[in-house]
Each structure stands twice: as structure tokens, then as C-alpha cells.
Amino acid sequence: MLGMYKFFRLHDYSENMKARVATFSVKGKAYIWWEDVKNVRCIHEEDLTWSEIDQLLRKKYLSERYFDDRENNLYELKMGSITYVEYTSRILKLSRYVPYLTEEKTKI
């Protein structure tokens, strides 16, 4: 998903073209899932918008539990035997999934 957002910032595609690029890009289990959803819901890709496919993908792959798991991983993260650079990299990567941490402004 993040790769698609970056890609779409560079290209001025229509909402339908973004959806078609996204569905073309899914691979592996996600591709099988998409084909099943498309067939069950009788979705025609030529009518699909980016916001619709984005919502479907988020619902399937970025559930509340997914975010809760990332939040728990962040709070349970210990430096242990990894380097400081790796430790801070993991903190930054996990904090992406805990938006209230990055949205709060520092109080002076």
C-alpha cells in the first residue's frame, strides 16, 4: 500500500486507473483474495475507483488487530543485543502504526 501511495504521487492517474494499477500489482495470496472478492461481488475493474479498492485492501490487510499488534510490538520492544541504529529503526517503523504518538505535539 505504501508503495502505491508513493507511486501515485508521481503519476496523475484517474481514480479508475489507480484502482486498475493496484489490482494488477497484487501478488500471491492477495491476488487469490482479490479474484475471489471480484467474482463474489461481481466487481468490474473498469468501474472500480481507487478509494473503493483502497478501502477493500485496508479492511482485509490493515485491520484494527493488525494495528493493535504493531502497537504491542512497539511497547514490548527491547534493545537487547541489537545495535542502537537497528533499535531506533524498529521504533520508527512501528510508530507508523501508532498514529497518536506522532500526532501529539511536544509540550514545553
MOPAC internal coordinates of N, CA, C and O (Angstrom, degrees):
PM7 1SCF
backbone

  N    0.0000 0     0.00 0     0.00 0    0    0    0
  C    1.4519 1     0.00 0     0.00 0    1    0    0
  C    1.5179 1   110.34 1     0.00 0    2    1    0
  O    1.2310 1   120.34 1   134.78 1    3    2    1
  N    1.3292 1   116.96 1   -45.22 1    3    2    1
  C    1.4589 1   118.93 1  -178.61 1    5    3    2
  C    1.5225 1   110.93 1   -62.71 1    6    5    3
  O    1.2310 1   120.59 1   141.85 1    7    6    5
  N    1.3107 1   116.47 1   -38.15 1    7    6    5
  C    1.4611 1   120.20 1   177.60 1    9    7    6
  C    1.5126 1   111.99 1   -62.42 1   10    9    7
  O    1.2310 1   120.46 1   141.77 1   11   10    9
  N    1.3209 1   116.73 1   -38.23 1   11   10    9
  C    1.4681 1   120.16 1   179.30 1   13   11   10
  C    1.5230 1   110.76 1   -68.52 1   14   13   11
  O    1.2310 1   120.37 1   139.36 1   15   14   13
  N    1.3244 1   116.89 1   -40.64 1   15   14   13
  C    1.4640 1   119.39 1   178.33 1   17   15   14
  C    1.5337 1   110.17 1   -60.19 1   18   17   15
  O    1.2310 1   120.76 1   136.34 1   19   18   17
  N    1.3281 1   116.15 1   -43.66 1   19   18   17
  C    1.4672 1   119.54 1   178.96 1   21   19   18
  C    1.5242 1   110.47 1   -63.91 1   22   21   19
  O    1.2310 1   120.47 1   136.07 1   23   22   21
  N    1.3161 1   116.70 1   -43.93 1   23   22   21
  C    1.4565 1   122.10 1  -179.41 1   25   23   22
  C    1.5243 1   111.09 1   -60.62 1   26   25   23
  O    1.2310 1   120.69 1   137.49 1   27   26   25
  N    1.3323 1   116.28 1   -42.51 1   27   26   25
  C    1.4593 1   120.41 1  -177.31 1   29   27   26
  C    1.5189 1   112.90 1   -72.47 1   30   29   27
  O    1.2310 1   119.98 1   160.17 1   31   30   29
  N    1.3331 1   117.63 1   -19.83 1   31   30   29
  C    1.4641 1   119.41 1   173.94 1   33   31   30
  C    1.5245 1   110.98 1   -69.16 1   34   33   31
  O    1.2310 1   120.70 1   153.27 1   35   34   33
  N    1.3247 1   116.28 1   -26.73 1   35   34   33
  C    1.4686 1   120.78 1  -179.68 1   37   35   34
  C    1.5198 1   112.98 1   -85.74 1   38   37   35
  O    1.2310 1   120.35 1   152.30 1   39   38   37
  N    1.3277 1   116.94 1   -27.70 1   39   38   37
  C    1.4553 1   121.16 1  -173.88 1   41   39   38
  C    1.5342 1   111.01 1  -115.75 1   42   41   39
  O    1.2310 1   121.01 1   -45.34 1   43   42   41
  N    1.2862 1   115.68 1   134.66 1   43   42   41
  C    1.4578 1   121.84 1  -178.50 1   45   43   42
  C    1.5296 1   109.30 1   -93.05 1   46   45   43
  O    1.2310 1   121.30 1  -109.45 1   47   46   45
  N    1.3404 1   115.12 1    70.55 1   47   46   45
  C    1.4588 1   120.40 1  -179.69 1   49   47   46
  C    1.5260 1   110.48 1   -88.65 1   50   49   47
  O    1.2310 1   121.05 1   -23.89 1   51   50   49
  N    1.3146 1   115.60 1   156.11 1   51   50   49
  C    1.4635 1   120.79 1   171.77 1   53   51   50
  C    1.5207 1   108.21 1   -70.27 1   54   53   51
  O    1.2310 1   120.45 1   -14.69 1   55   54   53
  N    1.3327 1   116.74 1   165.31 1   55   54   53
  C    1.4612 1   121.24 1   179.09 1   57   55   54
  C    1.5277 1   110.94 1   -60.05 1   58   57   55
  O    1.2310 1   120.39 1   142.21 1   59   58   57
  N    1.3138 1   116.86 1   -37.79 1   59   58   57
  C    1.4607 1   120.62 1   179.16 1   61   59   58
  C    1.5282 1   111.12 1   -69.08 1   62   61   59
  O    1.2310 1   120.00 1   138.22 1   63   62   61
  N    1.3262 1   117.60 1   -41.78 1   63   62   61
  C    1.4636 1   120.01 1  -179.76 1   65   63   62
  C    1.5289 1   110.36 1   -65.03 1   66   65   63
  O    1.2310 1   119.93 1   141.68 1   67   66   65
  N    1.3350 1   117.73 1   -38.32 1   67   66   65
  C    1.4640 1   120.63 1   176.31 1   69   67   66
  C    1.5262 1   110.13 1   -59.91 1   70   69   67
  O    1.2310 1   120.62 1   136.39 1   71   70   69
  N    1.3294 1   116.42 1   -43.61 1   71   70   69
  C    1.4652 1   120.66 1   179.22 1   73   71   70
  C    1.5189 1   110.50 1   -62.82 1   74   73   71
  O    1.2310 1   120.49 1   138.36 1   75   74   73
  N    1.3039 1   116.66 1   -41.64 1   75   74   73
  C    1.4680 1   119.89 1  -178.53 1   77   75   74
  C    1.5236 1   111.38 1   -68.28 1   78   77   75
  O    1.2310 1   120.12 1   141.28 1   79   78   77
  N    1.3320 1   117.37 1   -38.72 1   79   78   77
  C    1.4681 1   121.14 1   176.01 1   81   79   78
  C    1.5312 1   109.45 1   -63.40 1   82   81   79
  O    1.2310 1   120.60 1   136.29 1   83   82   81
  N    1.3233 1   116.45 1   -43.71 1   83   82   81
  C    1.4659 1   120.97 1  -179.22 1   85   83   82
  C    1.5251 1   111.33 1   -62.38 1   86   85   83
  O    1.2310 1   120.25 1   133.05 1   87   86   85
  N    1.3252 1   117.13 1   -46.95 1   87   86   85
  C    1.4651 1   119.39 1  -178.74 1   89   87   86
  C    1.5225 1   111.44 1   -69.27 1   90   89   87
  O    1.2310 1   120.19 1   149.27 1   91   90   89
  N    1.3172 1   117.24 1   -30.73 1   91   90   89
  C    1.4637 1   120.86 1   176.63 1   93   91   90
  C    1.5285 1   110.69 1   -69.52 1   94   93   91
  O    1.2310 1   120.56 1   150.93 1   95   94   93
  N    1.3305 1   116.53 1   -29.07 1   95   94   93
  C    1.4659 1   121.79 1  -174.47 1   97   95   94
  C    1.5169 1   114.49 1   -82.84 1   98   97   95
  O    1.2310 1   119.57 1   162.11 1   99   98   97
  N    1.3300 1   118.42 1   -17.89 1   99   98   97
  C    1.4650 1   119.25 1  -177.43 1  101   99   98
  C    1.5268 1   110.00 1   -67.98 1  102  101   99
  O    1.2310 1   121.49 1   -35.40 1  103  102  101
  N    1.3300 1   114.76 1   144.60 1  103  102  101
  C    1.4657 1   120.45 1  -175.72 1  105  103  102
  C    1.5210 1   110.39 1  -135.37 1  106  105  103
  O    1.2310 1   121.04 1   -16.22 1  107  106  105
  N    1.3116 1   115.62 1   163.78 1  107  106  105
  C    1.4610 1   122.02 1   173.90 1  109  107  106
  C    1.5136 1   113.19 1    60.93 1  110  109  107
  O    1.2310 1   121.08 1    47.04 1  111  110  109
  N    1.3441 1   115.54 1  -132.96 1  111  110  109
  C    1.4622 1   121.34 1  -178.17 1  113  111  110
  C    1.5233 1   111.51 1   -62.41 1  114  113  111
  O    1.2310 1   120.59 1   145.97 1  115  114  113
  N    1.3239 1   116.48 1   -34.03 1  115  114  113
  C    1.4715 1   120.04 1   179.03 1  117  115  114
  C    1.5239 1   110.27 1   -63.96 1  118  117  115
  O    1.2310 1   120.13 1   143.78 1  119  118  117
  N    1.3214 1   117.36 1   -36.22 1  119  118  117
  C    1.4629 1   120.78 1   178.72 1  121  119  118
  C    1.5309 1   110.34 1   -66.20 1  122  121  119
  O    1.2310 1   120.46 1   136.33 1  123  122  121
  N    1.3287 1   116.72 1   -43.67 1  123  122  121
  C    1.4744 1   120.87 1   178.50 1  125  123  122
  C    1.5204 1   109.58 1   -62.54 1  126  125  123
  O    1.2310 1   120.58 1   135.51 1  127  126  125
  N    1.3499 1   116.50 1   -44.49 1  127  126  125
  C    1.4609 1   120.90 1   177.31 1  129  127  126
  C    1.5253 1   110.48 1   -58.23 1  130  129  127
  O    1.2310 1   120.48 1   133.50 1  131  130  129
  N    1.3373 1   116.69 1   -46.50 1  131  130  129
  C    1.4598 1   120.32 1  -177.79 1  133  131  130
  C    1.5309 1   111.12 1   -62.31 1  134  133  131
  O    1.2310 1   119.85 1   136.20 1  135  134  133
  N    1.3085 1   117.89 1   -43.80 1  135  134  133
  C    1.4630 1   120.87 1   179.40 1  137  135  134
  C    1.5277 1   110.89 1   -61.25 1  138  137  135
  O    1.2310 1   120.37 1   139.56 1  139  138  137
  N    1.3339 1   116.89 1   -40.44 1  139  138  137
  C    1.4674 1   120.43 1   177.57 1  141  139  138
  C    1.5287 1   111.37 1   -64.65 1  142  141  139
  O    1.2310 1   120.24 1   133.36 1  143  142  141
  N    1.3331 1   117.14 1   -46.64 1  143  142  141
  C    1.4641 1   121.19 1   179.59 1  145  143  142
  C    1.5220 1   110.05 1   -60.74 1  146  145  143
  O    1.2310 1   120.76 1   135.24 1  147  146  145
  N    1.3078 1   116.16 1   -44.76 1  147  146  145
  C    1.4616 1   121.46 1  -179.01 1  149  147  146
  C    1.5296 1   110.76 1   -60.15 1  150  149  147
  O    1.2310 1   120.45 1   136.21 1  151  150  149
  N    1.3157 1   116.74 1   -43.79 1  151  150  149
  C    1.4605 1   120.50 1  -179.21 1  153  151  150
  C    1.5250 1   112.76 1   -71.91 1  154  153  151
  O    1.2310 1   120.06 1   136.71 1  155  154  153
  N    1.3201 1   117.50 1   -43.29 1  155  154  153
  C    1.4593 1   121.17 1  -178.08 1  157  155  154
  C    1.5269 1   110.93 1   -66.45 1  158  157  155
  O    1.2310 1   120.31 1   138.53 1  159  158  157
  N    1.3216 1   117.02 1   -41.47 1  159  158  157
  C    1.4689 1   120.68 1  -177.29 1  161  159  158
  C    1.5291 1   113.02 1   -91.63 1  162  161  159
  O    1.2310 1   120.80 1  -176.98 1  163  162  161
  N    1.3180 1   116.07 1     3.02 1  163  162  161
  C    1.4728 1   121.46 1  -178.71 1  165  163  162
  C    1.5269 1   111.49 1    52.60 1  166  165  163
  O    1.2310 1   120.97 1  -131.69 1  167  166  165
  N    1.3239 1   115.75 1    48.31 1  167  166  165
  C    1.4686 1   121.64 1  -179.29 1  169  167  166
  C    1.5196 1   108.88 1   -84.75 1  170  169  167
  O    1.2310 1   121.01 1   -48.44 1  171  170  169
  N    1.3120 1   115.68 1   131.56 1  171  170  169
  C    1.4640 1   121.66 1   174.19 1  173  171  170
  C    1.5202 1   107.28 1  -103.32 1  174  173  171
  O    1.2310 1   120.70 1   -61.67 1  175  174  173
  N    1.3229 1   116.28 1   118.33 1  175  174  173
  C    1.4647 1   120.34 1  -175.01 1  177  175  174
  C    1.5214 1   113.25 1   -58.15 1  178  177  175
  O    1.2310 1   120.11 1   150.58 1  179  178  177
  N    1.3179 1   117.40 1   -29.42 1  179  178  177
  C    1.4616 1   119.05 1  -179.81 1  181  179  178
  C    1.5332 1   112.41 1   -68.79 1  182  181  179
  O    1.2310 1   120.24 1   163.81 1  183  182  181
  N    1.3547 1   117.14 1   -16.19 1  183  182  181
  C    1.4652 1   121.47 1   178.95 1  185  183  182
  C    1.5277 1   112.63 1  -102.49 1  186  185  183
  O    1.2310 1   120.08 1   173.80 1  187  186  185
  N    1.3119 1   117.46 1    -6.20 1  187  186  185
  C    1.4571 1   122.87 1  -173.71 1  189  187  186
  C    1.5268 1   111.20 1   -79.21 1  190  189  187
  O    1.2310 1   120.49 1   -39.14 1  191  190  189
  N    1.3425 1   116.67 1   140.86 1  191  190  189
  C    1.4596 1   120.60 1   175.75 1  193  191  190
  C    1.5199 1   109.83 1  -106.09 1  194  193  191
  O    1.2310 1   121.00 1   -17.07 1  195  194  193
  N    1.3281 1   115.70 1   162.93 1  195  194  193
  C    1.4590 1   121.55 1   179.20 1  197  195  194
  C    1.5354 1   110.22 1   -61.03 1  198  197  195
  O    1.2310 1   119.71 1   138.07 1  199  198  197
  N    1.3054 1   118.16 1   -41.93 1  199  198  197
  C    1.4651 1   119.79 1  -178.20 1  201  199  198
  C    1.5323 1   110.96 1   -63.73 1  202  201  199
  O    1.2310 1   119.98 1   145.93 1  203  202  201
  N    1.3233 1   117.64 1   -34.07 1  203  202  201
  C    1.4689 1   120.63 1   178.26 1  205  203  202
  C    1.5256 1   111.35 1   -68.63 1  206  205  203
  O    1.2310 1   120.11 1   133.42 1  207  206  205
  N    1.3286 1   117.39 1   -46.58 1  207  206  205
  C    1.4680 1   119.83 1  -179.67 1  209  207  206
  C    1.5251 1   110.31 1   -69.34 1  210  209  207
  O    1.2310 1   120.18 1   143.99 1  211  210  209
  N    1.3240 1   117.25 1   -36.01 1  211  210  209
  C    1.4556 1   121.50 1   177.11 1  213  211  210
  C    1.5292 1   110.00 1   -60.99 1  214  213  211
  O    1.2310 1   120.34 1   135.62 1  215  214  213
  N    1.3127 1   116.95 1   -44.38 1  215  214  213
  C    1.4652 1   121.89 1   179.18 1  217  215  214
  C    1.5285 1   110.82 1   -63.88 1  218  217  215
  O    1.2310 1   120.13 1   136.91 1  219  218  217
  N    1.3320 1   117.36 1   -43.09 1  219  218  217
  C    1.4640 1   120.69 1   179.16 1  221  219  218
  C    1.5291 1   111.42 1   -63.44 1  222  221  219
  O    1.2310 1   120.54 1   135.12 1  223  222  221
  N    1.3277 1   116.58 1   -44.88 1  223  222  221
  C    1.4612 1   120.58 1  -179.51 1  225  223  222
  C    1.5246 1   111.44 1   -65.81 1  226  225  223
  O    1.2310 1   120.56 1   138.69 1  227  226  225
  N    1.3129 1   116.54 1   -41.31 1  227  226  225
  C    1.4739 1   119.80 1   178.76 1  229  227  226
  C    1.5273 1   110.69 1   -63.72 1  230  229  227
  O    1.2310 1   120.81 1   136.92 1  231  230  229
  N    1.3212 1   116.06 1   -43.08 1  231  230  229
  C    1.4677 1   120.12 1  -179.38 1  233  231  230
  C    1.5318 1   110.53 1   -61.89 1  234  233  231
  O    1.2310 1   120.82 1   140.77 1  235  234  233
  N    1.3236 1   116.03 1   -39.23 1  235  234  233
  C    1.4611 1   120.34 1  -178.01 1  237  235  234
  C    1.5272 1   112.33 1   -77.41 1  238  237  235
  O    1.2310 1   119.93 1   133.61 1  239  238  237
  N    1.3296 1   117.73 1   -46.39 1  239  238  237
  C    1.4606 1   120.83 1  -168.87 1  241  239  238
  C    1.5247 1   115.29 1  -108.52 1  242  241  239
  O    1.2310 1   119.62 1   166.42 1  243  242  241
  N    1.3123 1   118.33 1   -13.58 1  243  242  241
  C    1.4580 1   119.90 1  -179.33 1  245  243  242
  C    1.5278 1   110.17 1  -124.88 1  246  245  243
  O    1.2310 1   121.24 1  -122.33 1  247  246  245
  N    1.3082 1   115.22 1    57.67 1  247  246  245
  C    1.4578 1   121.25 1  -178.01 1  249  247  246
  C    1.5315 1   110.51 1   -71.23 1  250  249  247
  O    1.2310 1   121.00 1   -10.61 1  251  250  249
  N    1.3057 1   115.69 1   169.39 1  251  250  249
  C    1.4659 1   120.66 1   176.96 1  253  251  250
  C    1.5230 1   110.55 1   -60.30 1  254  253  251
  O    1.2310 1   120.69 1   143.44 1  255  254  253
  N    1.3172 1   116.28 1   -36.56 1  255  254  253
  C    1.4659 1   119.51 1   178.94 1  257  255  254
  C    1.5307 1   110.90 1   -64.42 1  258  257  255
  O    1.2310 1   120.48 1   142.11 1  259  258  257
  N    1.3083 1   116.68 1   -37.89 1  259  258  257
  C    1.4686 1   121.03 1   177.59 1  261  259  258
  C    1.5298 1   109.64 1   -57.34 1  262  261  259
  O    1.2310 1   120.77 1   132.33 1  263  262  261
  N    1.3413 1   116.13 1   -47.67 1  263  262  261
  C    1.4560 1   120.55 1   179.79 1  265  263  262
  C    1.5291 1   111.28 1   -66.70 1  266  265  263
  O    1.2310 1   120.28 1   140.37 1  267  266  265
  N    1.3306 1   117.07 1   -39.63 1  267  266  265
  C    1.4660 1   120.54 1   177.46 1  269  267  266
  C    1.5269 1   111.12 1   -61.58 1  270  269  267
  O    1.2310 1   120.32 1   138.70 1  271  270  269
  N    1.3171 1   116.99 1   -41.30 1  271  270  269
  C    1.4652 1   120.77 1   178.24 1  273  271  270
  C    1.5249 1   111.31 1   -62.45 1  274  273  271
  O    1.2310 1   120.45 1   138.39 1  275  274  273
  N    1.3398 1   116.74 1   -41.61 1  275  274  273
  C    1.4699 1   120.48 1   179.35 1  277  275  274
  C    1.5305 1   110.48 1   -66.44 1  278  277  275
  O    1.2310 1   120.81 1   141.97 1  279  278  277
  N    1.3331 1   116.06 1   -38.03 1  279  278  277
  C    1.4672 1   120.28 1   177.87 1  281  279  278
  C    1.5286 1   109.78 1   -63.46 1  282  281  279
  O    1.2310 1   120.20 1   134.50 1  283  282  281
  N    1.3283 1   117.22 1   -45.50 1  283  282  281
  C    1.4689 1   120.69 1   177.74 1  285  283  282
  C    1.5180 1   111.22 1   -61.51 1  286  285  283
  O    1.2310 1   120.28 1   138.67 1  287  286  285
  N    1.3407 1   117.07 1   -41.33 1  287  286  285
  C    1.4618 1   120.50 1   177.84 1  289  287  286
  C    1.5224 1   111.07 1   -59.89 1  290  289  287
  O    1.2310 1   120.80 1   140.97 1  291  290  289
  N    1.3306 1   116.08 1   -39.03 1  291  290  289
  C    1.4594 1   120.11 1   179.60 1  293  291  290
  C    1.5242 1   110.82 1   -64.83 1  294  293  291
  O    1.2310 1   120.50 1   132.14 1  295  294  293
  N    1.3326 1   116.64 1   -47.86 1  295  294  293
  C    1.4617 1   120.15 1  -177.95 1  297  295  294
  C    1.5261 1   112.78 1   -68.84 1  298  297  295
  O    1.2310 1   120.15 1   154.32 1  299  298  297
  N    1.3237 1   117.31 1   -25.68 1  299  298  297
  C    1.4618 1   120.60 1  -179.44 1  301  299  298
  C    1.5270 1   112.76 1   -93.83 1  302  301  299
  O    1.2310 1   119.90 1   177.77 1  303  302  301
  N    1.3102 1   117.79 1    -2.23 1  303  302  301
  C    1.4619 1   122.14 1  -177.55 1  305  303  302
  C    1.5285 1   110.88 1   -64.16 1  306  305  303
  O    1.2310 1   121.29 1   -49.80 1  307  306  305
  N    1.3101 1   115.14 1   130.20 1  307  306  305
  C    1.4641 1   121.63 1   176.95 1  309  307  306
  C    1.5218 1   108.19 1  -126.51 1  310  309  307
  O    1.2310 1   121.22 1   -34.65 1  311  310  309
  N    1.3065 1   115.27 1   145.35 1  311  310  309
  C    1.4593 1   119.61 1  -177.93 1  313  311  310
  C    1.5275 1   111.49 1   -65.82 1  314  313  311
  O    1.2310 1   120.67 1   135.31 1  315  314  313
  N    1.3248 1   116.32 1   -44.69 1  315  314  313
  C    1.4649 1   119.80 1   177.93 1  317  315  314
  C    1.5119 1   112.22 1    51.85 1  318  317  315
  O    1.2310 1   120.78 1    52.83 1  319  318  317
  N    1.3205 1   116.12 1  -127.17 1  319  318  317
  C    1.4679 1   120.70 1  -176.00 1  321  319  318
  C    1.5242 1   113.40 1   -99.16 1  322  321  319
  O    1.2310 1   119.82 1  -174.35 1  323  322  321
  N    1.3484 1   117.94 1     5.65 1  323  322  321
  C    1.4660 1   119.20 1   179.11 1  325  323  322
  C    1.5298 1   109.62 1   -83.88 1  326  325  323
  O    1.2310 1   120.98 1   -18.87 1  327  326  325
  N    1.3059 1   115.74 1   161.13 1  327  326  325
  C    1.4560 1   120.27 1  -178.61 1  329  327  326
  C    1.5272 1   110.84 1   -73.88 1  330  329  327
  O    1.2310 1   121.40 1   -17.55 1  331  330  329
  N    1.3142 1   114.93 1   162.45 1  331  330  329
  C    1.4664 1   120.47 1   177.97 1  333  331  330
  C    1.5248 1   110.72 1   -60.74 1  334  333  331
  O    1.2310 1   120.38 1   139.94 1  335  334  333
  N    1.3177 1   116.89 1   -40.06 1  335  334  333
  C    1.4663 1   121.34 1  -179.75 1  337  335  334
  C    1.5275 1   110.26 1   -63.06 1  338  337  335
  O    1.2310 1   119.86 1   135.54 1  339  338  337
  N    1.3299 1   117.88 1   -44.46 1  339  338  337
  C    1.4588 1   121.78 1   178.57 1  341  339  338
  C    1.5284 1   110.62 1   -65.32 1  342  341  339
  O    1.2310 1   120.53 1   138.95 1  343  342  341
  N    1.3247 1   116.60 1   -41.05 1  343  342  341
  C    1.4634 1   121.91 1   179.50 1  345  343  342
  C    1.5346 1   110.57 1   -61.15 1  346  345  343
  O    1.2310 1   120.02 1   131.20 1  347  346  345
  N    1.3174 1   117.56 1   -48.80 1  347  346  345
  C    1.4704 1   120.19 1   179.80 1  349  347  346
  C    1.5203 1   111.09 1   -66.95 1  350  349  347
  O    1.2310 1   120.19 1   146.21 1  351  350  349
  N    1.3213 1   117.25 1   -33.79 1  351  350  349
  C    1.4626 1   120.83 1   176.93 1  353  351  350
  C    1.5211 1   110.75 1   -63.18 1  354  353  351
  O    1.2310 1   120.11 1   137.40 1  355  354  353
  N    1.3122 1   117.39 1   -42.60 1  355  354  353
  C    1.4701 1   121.39 1   178.53 1  357  355  354
  C    1.5295 1   111.11 1   -66.13 1  358  357  355
  O    1.2310 1   120.77 1   140.07 1  359  358  357
  N    1.3332 1   116.14 1   -39.93 1  359  358  357
  C    1.4724 1   119.46 1   177.45 1  361  359  358
  C    1.5214 1   110.14 1   -60.55 1  362  361  359
  O    1.2310 1   120.29 1   132.71 1  363  362  361
  N    1.3205 1   117.05 1   -47.29 1  363  362  361
  C    1.4658 1   120.37 1  -179.51 1  365  363  362
  C    1.5215 1   111.76 1   -63.97 1  366  365  363
  O    1.2310 1   120.54 1   140.16 1  367  366  365
  N    1.3205 1   116.58 1   -39.84 1  367  366  365
  C    1.4622 1   120.37 1   179.63 1  369  367  366
  C    1.5269 1   111.16 1   -65.00 1  370  369  367
  O    1.2310 1   120.17 1   135.46 1  371  370  369
  N    1.3251 1   117.28 1   -44.54 1  371  370  369
  C    1.4644 1   121.03 1  -179.31 1  373  371  370
  C    1.5248 1   112.53 1   -73.34 1  374  373  371
  O    1.2310 1   119.81 1   148.70 1  375  374  373
  N    1.3207 1   117.98 1   -31.30 1  375  374  373
  C    1.4699 1   119.91 1  -178.33 1  377  375  374
  C    1.5252 1   111.65 1   -66.46 1  378  377  375
  O    1.2310 1   120.11 1   160.55 1  379  378  377
  N    1.2944 1   117.40 1   -19.45 1  379  378  377
  C    1.4712 1   121.86 1   175.63 1  381  379  378
  C    1.5313 1   110.66 1   -59.28 1  382  381  379
  O    1.2310 1   120.54 1   150.63 1  383  382  381
  N    1.3306 1   116.57 1   -29.37 1  383  382  381
  C    1.4595 1   121.65 1  -177.05 1  385  383  382
  C    1.5260 1   113.10 1   -93.14 1  386  385  383
  O    1.2310 1   120.51 1  -179.90 1  387  386  385
  N    1.3271 1   116.64 1     0.10 1  387  386  385
  C    1.4622 1   121.66 1   179.20 1  389  387  386
  C    1.5319 1   106.57 1  -123.26 1  390  389  387
  O    1.2310 1   120.41 1  -104.98 1  391  390  389
  N    1.3241 1   116.83 1    75.02 1  391  390  389
  C    1.4641 1   120.40 1  -170.02 1  393  391  390
  C    1.5238 1   114.96 1   -61.84 1  394  393  391
  O    1.2310 1   119.62 1   151.98 1  395  394  393
  N    1.3283 1   118.32 1   -28.02 1  395  394  393
  C    1.4572 1   117.84 1  -177.67 1  397  395  394
  C    1.5250 1   111.92 1   -67.11 1  398  397  395
  O    1.2310 1   119.77 1   159.50 1  399  398  397
  N    1.3259 1   118.05 1   -20.50 1  399  398  397
  C    1.4670 1   120.30 1   176.66 1  401  399  398
  C    1.5272 1   111.22 1   -71.68 1  402  401  399
  O    1.2310 1   120.64 1   140.33 1  403  402  401
  N    1.3085 1   116.38 1   -39.67 1  403  402  401
  C    1.4532 1   119.60 1  -176.58 1  405  403  402
  C    1.5250 1   112.37 1   -87.75 1  406  405  403
  O    1.2310 1   119.87 1   164.72 1  407  406  405
  N    1.3350 1   117.85 1   -15.28 1  407  406  405
  C    1.4537 1   121.50 1  -179.28 1  409  407  406
  C    1.5236 1   112.26 1   -84.96 1  410  409  407
  O    1.2310 1   120.27 1   155.50 1  411  410  409
  N    1.3272 1   117.09 1   -24.50 1  411  410  409
  C    1.4588 1   119.91 1  -179.25 1  413  411  410
  C    1.5217 1   110.01 1   -71.40 1  414  413  411
  O    1.2310 1   120.82 1   -43.74 1  415  414  413
  N    1.3189 1   116.03 1   136.26 1  415  414  413
  C    1.4628 1   121.02 1   177.97 1  417  415  414
  C    1.5195 1   109.22 1   -88.43 1  418  417  415
  O    1.2310 1   121.26 1   -33.03 1  419  418  417
  N    1.2986 1   115.20 1   146.97 1  419  418  417
  C    1.4464 1   120.44 1   178.82 1  421  419  418
  C    1.5212 1   109.46 1   -68.94 1  422  421  419
  O    1.2310 1   120.82 1   -48.72 1  423  422  421
  N    1.3179 1   116.05 1   131.28 1  423  422  421
  C    1.4602 1   121.56 1   178.60 1  425  423  422
  C    1.5128 1   108.91 1   -95.11 1  426  425  423
  O    1.2310 1   120.89 1   -50.53 1  427  426  425
  N    1.3038 1   115.90 1   129.47 1  427  426  425
  C    1.4804 1   119.85 1  -179.77 1  429  427  426
  C    1.5049 1   109.05 1  -108.42 1  430  429  427
  O    1.2310 1   120.10 1   180.00 1  431  430  429

